[in-house]
Amino acid sequence: MLRWVVIFLLVALVASVFGFFGVASAAVGIAKLIFFIAVVGFVISLVLHLLSLRRP
């Protein structure tokens, strides 16, 4: 999932170099959204893993 974040950030970088600022801002917005989804998924996974360790 984080691979997609890097891809969208690279698209934003290339688009901004060539002057397509609308495309660049959209790509950055998508990258931010995917990054936060990945972080939330990681936190949920971490909490579930820690809860499963407490059971004997």
N, C-alpha and C positions, 0 to 999 in steps of 0.2 A: 504494500500500500504506500509505503514511503517512496518507492520508486516513482510512483505517479506524481508525488509532490515535486521531486527533482525534475521530472520531465516538464511539468507545467511551469516551474520556475525558469527552466532553460528556454521554454517557448516565450515566456514573458521577457526574458533578457534579450533574445533575438528580435522580438517584435519591437521592443523599445529602441534598440539600436537602429532599426530601419524606419522608425517614426510611427509605427502603428500603436499609438498609446491606448486606444480603446481595447485592442486585442490584448495588450500587455496587462492592463488593469483587470481584465476579465480572467486572464490566466493566473494572475497573482491571487485573485479572489478564490478561484477554484483550488489552488494549491493550499491556501489557508484553510479552507473548508475540509479538504481531505486530511490535512495535518491534524486538525483538531479532532476529527473523527478517529484517527489513528491513536491519538493520545487518550481519548476517552475509552477506546477499546482496550488499550494497554492497562489503564487503571482498573477497569472492570475485571480484566483477566488476572491482574495482580491480586486484587481483593479476593476473588474467588479462589485463587490458589492458596492464599494465606488462610482462608477459612477452612479449606479442605485439609490443611496440615494439622489443625487443632484436634481433629477427630482421631481417636485411638484406632 
